């Protein structure tokens, strides 16, 4: 009789828990918007701080790079000290260094501030998902809560261009970093009231060497890619090789530990591996496309930031719609078809821009981005579902951590690879007129934003010549990067189709 009375241990969440979820959505939206909105500030940022091409890529990349490298160790730290406590520390630190970034007087200080934002941002993401799983014990409610959590990423991506466009239309480039203040203040006030503290009663030891190895591996590979594009293979390949070796050592160390920080054994499952790859490469495609699209719309077409944001909005909204629409589709169609099909839509988007060449129009770019919206929405949604479905429930936490890390690595590589290639193509193709100061020549020869800024101080004929050369060089670089995007997405579609082909429609 006593056993019968104790059986209903699962309690359904009430209003307090759902209000707690609303609070937890604030950092999710913030992280998503922050990943996206900086692309719109690149033109005005380039003019104000005059970064080199490599510095500009680091400004974009360093945040997601640090965030990706620390997601797993910060998740372990939250297990030890408390997830709510980690969320509060992360929120406060993120707000402080957002202020530093907003008023950074130099490119180097902005890079440092963005790196520290990545450190504290890494405290936010694992804490939010862990708290959701702790708050919503009822499985049906938890599925709804996790779905809302996941939709926050796409919602933030859709809001980013609009909010960023409005801010940049009326304020300076640093205003995009001040978004964190009105978002994080309610979190700091209401989180201790609405959210319970939770810890792992028997957490594994913090793997300090593992943290160093994974961060060093990612930094080495990314720096090697940038150096490869800037200085050639001889300068970049040693760093890439060193990063791969460090990554191998990290994997070996995790295999030897009883409680690994990152359970690399999950990659023995082909469905898990194929889904992670599809997830990562979908973000690679989206972020790489946004990197050149936002610059082309503002610096080549001449749109204002808010006009560029509105031009991109349909593609981002379609990402959300497609993500919701494909969920019932996989009940009738194999997931491999949906994921591979999504990646082929990405290839089609890149291919449309490549086929247009120098005659690319705004409408062509809008259609191409719509194709990417369909592709990323389909591939990312189903691959995320497969990641959790392909592992035992007891290892869902490790699978989620790897999925979140893949999300950020895809963002990093999108700008690191495609952005570096675009920068290298621009530098080799632009023709800087004579008579400029060394500083002007360097700025115009490094980035399109630098060329536009220099042209403002030149006589009309000289300015027109520089702008035409810079825009042609930029678009020739776009042709190279879009071709690489097509090839990458086609290969990804083939690989994903093979690895997850055995998953049936009714799982």
Order of alpha helices (4+ residues) and beta strands (2+ residues): alpha-alpha-alpha-alpha-alpha-alpha-alpha-alpha-alpha-alpha-alpha-alpha-alpha-alpha-alpha-alpha-alpha-alpha
